Amino acid sequence: MPEIPTAEDVTNFAKEALYVGVGLGVLTFQKLQVRRREIERELADRFAGVRAQAEKLGEATEEGAGDARARIERLAEVVEDRISELERRFDDLETQLDGYVAALEAKLPEQAAELVKQAREAVKAARASARDAAREARGQVRTLLAA
């Protein structure tokens, strides 16, 4: 017949079970700590690589933006030069046209000459207004490029 455990046997058994449970808990905790440190190292290595790539990308982006800005500024200078050349040519053309129209005016009857003169002044005013608008637009483009 099986023996009935005594109170002392039950107490010892409970103590041993408690010790085993605590020991297993300590071992599990230590394993978790080791695994946590391994994961931290893995993530640190991965993020160091990602961080380095991000920094390189950021530097490349800044360099690319600087290159793009320099190209835009060079293009703006070329456009500005061409616009200036066109303005000079238009000025020359305008001077020639004014000479032709003045010669024509001299040959016209007085009333017709007066109408031609008024038309010429209206055209000059329109040209001046267009040039002012062009200068203002160029100024705005310069401001945008400077920003």
C-alpha positions as CSV (number, residue, x, y, z in Angstrom):
1,M,0.0,0.0,0.0
2,P,1.3,3.4,-0.9
3,E,2.6,5.5,1.9
4,I,0.8,8.7,2.8
5,P,3.1,11.6,2.6
6,T,3.7,13.5,5.7
7,A,3.3,17.2,6.1
8,E,7.1,17.5,6.0
9,D,7.2,15.6,2.7
10,V,4.6,17.8,1.2
11,T,6.5,20.9,2.4
12,N,9.8,19.6,1.0
13,F,8.1,18.7,-2.3
14,A,6.5,22.2,-2.5
15,K,9.9,23.8,-1.7
16,E,11.6,21.8,-4.4
17,A,8.9,22.7,-6.9
18,L,9.3,26.3,-5.9
19,Y,13.0,26.2,-6.4
20,V,12.7,24.5,-9.7
21,G,10.1,27.1,-10.8
22,V,12.3,30.0,-9.6
23,G,15.4,28.4,-11.3
24,L,13.4,27.9,-14.6
25,G,12.3,31.5,-14.3
26,V,15.8,32.8,-13.8
27,L,17.1,30.7,-16.7
28,T,14.3,31.9,-18.9
29,F,15.0,35.5,-17.9
30,Q,18.7,35.1,-18.6
31,K,18.0,33.6,-22.1
32,L,15.6,36.5,-22.8
33,Q,18.3,39.0,-21.8
34,V,20.8,37.3,-24.1
35,R,18.4,37.3,-26.9
36,R,17.4,40.9,-26.3
37,R,21.1,41.9,-26.5
38,E,21.5,39.9,-29.7
39,I,18.5,41.6,-31.3
40,E,19.8,45.0,-30.1
41,R,23.2,44.3,-31.8
42,E,21.5,43.1,-35.0
43,L,19.3,46.2,-35.1
44,A,22.1,48.5,-34.3
45,D,24.2,46.9,-37.2
46,R,21.2,47.2,-39.6
47,F,20.4,50.7,-38.6
48,A,24.0,51.7,-38.8
49,G,24.0,50.6,-42.4
50,V,20.6,52.2,-43.1
51,R,21.8,55.4,-41.3
52,A,25.0,55.4,-43.4
53,Q,23.0,54.9,-46.6
54,A,20.5,57.7,-45.6
55,E,23.4,60.1,-44.9
56,K,25.0,59.2,-48.3
57,L,21.6,59.7,-49.9
58,G,21.2,63.0,-48.1
59,E,24.6,64.2,-49.2
60,A,23.9,63.1,-52.8
61,T,20.6,64.8,-52.7
62,E,22.2,68.0,-51.5
63,E,24.9,67.8,-54.1
64,G,22.2,67.0,-56.8
65,A,20.1,70.0,-55.6
66,G,23.2,72.2,-55.7
67,D,24.0,70.9,-59.2
68,A,20.4,71.5,-60.3
69,R,20.4,74.9,-58.9
70,A,23.7,75.8,-60.6
71,R,22.3,74.5,-63.9
72,I,19.1,76.5,-63.5
73,E,21.2,79.6,-62.7
74,R,23.3,79.1,-65.8
75,L,20.2,78.6,-67.9
76,A,18.7,81.7,-66.4
77,E,21.9,83.6,-67.3
78,V,21.7,82.3,-70.9
79,V,18.0,83.3,-71.2
80,E,18.8,86.7,-69.7
81,D,21.6,87.2,-72.3
82,R,19.3,86.2,-75.1
83,I,16.5,88.5,-73.9
84,S,19.0,91.3,-73.7
85,E,20.1,90.6,-77.2
86,L,16.5,90.6,-78.4
87,E,15.8,93.9,-76.7
88,R,18.8,95.4,-78.4
89,R,17.6,94.1,-81.8
90,F,14.1,95.4,-81.1
91,D,15.5,98.8,-80.2
92,D,17.4,98.9,-83.4
93,L,14.4,97.8,-85.4
94,E,12.2,100.3,-83.6
95,T,14.6,103.1,-84.4
96,Q,14.6,102.1,-88.1
97,L,10.8,101.8,-88.1
98,D,10.5,105.2,-86.5
99,G,12.7,106.7,-89.2
100,Y,10.5,105.1,-92.0
101,V,7.3,106.2,-90.3
102,A,8.7,109.8,-89.9
103,A,9.6,109.9,-93.6
104,L,6.1,108.6,-94.4
105,E,4.5,111.2,-92.2
106,A,6.4,113.9,-94.0
107,K,4.9,112.8,-97.3
108,L,1.3,112.5,-96.0
109,P,-1.4,115.2,-95.8
110,E,-1.6,116.9,-92.5
111,Q,-4.7,115.0,-91.2
112,A,-3.3,111.6,-92.2
113,A,0.1,112.5,-90.8
114,E,-1.5,113.4,-87.4
115,L,-3.3,110.1,-87.3
116,V,-0.1,108.2,-88.1
117,K,1.7,110.2,-85.4
118,Q,-1.0,109.3,-82.8
119,A,-0.8,105.6,-83.8
120,R,3.0,105.7,-83.5
121,E,2.7,107.2,-80.0
122,A,0.2,104.6,-79.0
123,V,2.5,101.8,-80.3
124,K,5.4,103.3,-78.4
125,A,3.4,103.4,-75.2
126,A,2.3,99.8,-75.7
127,R,5.9,98.7,-76.3
128,A,7.1,100.6,-73.2
129,S,4.3,98.8,-71.1
130,A,5.3,95.4,-72.5
131,R,9.0,96.1,-71.7
132,D,8.1,97.1,-68.2
133,A,6.1,93.9,-67.7
134,A,9.0,91.9,-69.1
135,R,11.5,93.6,-66.7
136,E,9.1,92.9,-63.8
137,A,8.8,89.3,-64.8
138,R,12.6,89.0,-65.0
139,G,13.0,90.6,-61.6
140,Q,10.6,88.0,-60.2
141,V,12.5,85.2,-61.8
142,R,15.7,86.5,-60.3
143,T,14.1,86.7,-56.9
144,L,12.9,83.1,-57.2
145,L,16.3,81.9,-58.2
146,A,18.0,83.8,-55.4
147,A,15.7,82.1,-52.8
